[in-house]
Amino acid sequence: MPAMKAGLKRFLGQVLAPGLRLVEPRDLLEALRLRADCGRDESEALFSSILVEVASIEPGGVKSLAGALGDETLVAAVRARSDANDSLFYAHHVFAEVDFLSRKHGCQPRSVLEIGPGVNLGVLFCFVAAGAEHAAGVDIEPLRDPGPAFYRSLRDYLVFVGGFSWWRYFATEGVHPGARFPTCENLAAPEDILARIDYRAPVPVDRLPFADRSVDLVFSIAALEHVPRPAETVAEMSRVLRPGGLAVHEIDVKHHGSADPLAFLSWSEADYLEKARPYGEGTSLEGILGGAWRGEIFCNRLRRSDWQALFEDRGFEVLEVETVLAVDPALVQRERFVEPFRSRPLDDLAVLSFRIVARVPPQ
Ligand SMILES: C[S@@+](CC[C@H](N)C(=O)[O-])C[C@H]1O[C@@H](n2cnc3c(N)ncnc32)[C@H](O)[C@@H]1O
């Protein structure tokens, strides 16, 4: 604690107006409140620089700080502080959503598996930081490491967003004597968190290198629409999940290569397979995002109802199917499609992206 205070004072000497005498951390908070009236850019830069230290300050002070700042300022501060690109926020958003759905359905995700993490391991990183004992990812295309700065920033961000909820609690509910503030010291170093992720590639999702009944939660975002063998994929997920284990998937079933989101349903299977190239075989997300690859990326063209039926056929209980994106069914024009799509109900065809939560029945 004395070392931290000394560090704080040194730090404040650099960032606060000359002549301001700081004796206690409490003074820092008062100074911050006053500085909140200064120009927006200036105050944000200031807050962004001190958030880590503030998270360690005694509760009474934090209470007054929480009253003085809004979330918008904090988010802006975190952005500035972490020098992060949007992938960082995306990773945390996906983690929060999947973790929430898992817990909502009574599954505590101790052992998690991500299918097709893509260009970074940010979501699995969040799961490990949140206490998962085993976090694995498989991808058909090996990842190029985004570099240590990405994971360092993500770790900082986790400290900050953890701090948000704590601050709200302390500001509104008072202080529990046993409660501790999240600080950078409580969370392992980014390289240690990363080292605990069991990432395997190239591995196709329909041949998972994991034991039967070893996983609590298997999840994916925008990956299952690309798998060439959907039935085998669902069977593999059922095999590795424990009884009561959950599958949470967001599946993007629109045509990836056209502004018309249903255009590919007009193509015969033979035409489509001729044009579309699967992931793996030299096609990677990184290449696509980098603009180096032009062409039609393979999607299996399964509709929402097909996925639901596949999960049910493999013995899953489907707990939720939520539409994320849809077109107006009146605009679908299904007479232009080939079979089997032409005969499908309009409200099924209208779905462009959805989330499915399915459970292996508990024994
Ligand atoms: C559109 S990216 C999505 C990446 C990431 N989940 C995200 O939300 O940004 C699809 C990912 O799935 C992977 N993938 C595609 N087919 C796969 C398969 N059969 N087995 C494992 N991974 C696959 C791709 O390599 C890619 O990383």
The ligand as a Gaussian input file, in Angstrom:
#p B3LYP/6-31G(d) Opt

LIG

0 1
 C      -16.182000     -16.059000     -40.455000
 S      -14.916000     -16.735000     -39.454000
 C      -15.485000     -16.333000     -37.839000
 C      -14.359000     -16.098000     -36.871000
 C      -14.744000     -15.638000     -35.470000
 N      -15.544000     -16.637000     -34.799000
 C      -15.439000     -14.317000     -35.504000
 O      -16.592000     -14.224000     -35.053000
 O      -14.843000     -13.348000     -35.982000
 C      -15.157000     -18.484000     -39.586000
 C      -14.060000     -19.282000     -38.887000
 O      -14.439000     -20.666000     -38.891000
 C      -13.329000     -21.454000     -39.277000
 N      -13.813000     -22.700000     -39.911000
 C      -14.475000     -22.804000     -41.088000
 N      -14.737000     -24.081000     -41.365000
 C      -14.256000     -24.809000     -40.329000
 C      -14.218000     -26.205000     -40.028000
 N      -14.742000     -27.114000     -40.859000
 N      -13.626000     -26.608000     -38.871000
 C      -13.086000     -25.686000     -38.015000
 N      -13.093000     -24.365000     -38.264000
 C      -13.667000     -23.919000     -39.387000
 C      -12.575000     -20.550000     -40.250000
 O      -11.219000     -20.930000     -40.453000
 C      -12.717000     -19.189000     -39.581000
 O      -11.696000     -18.949000     -38.641000

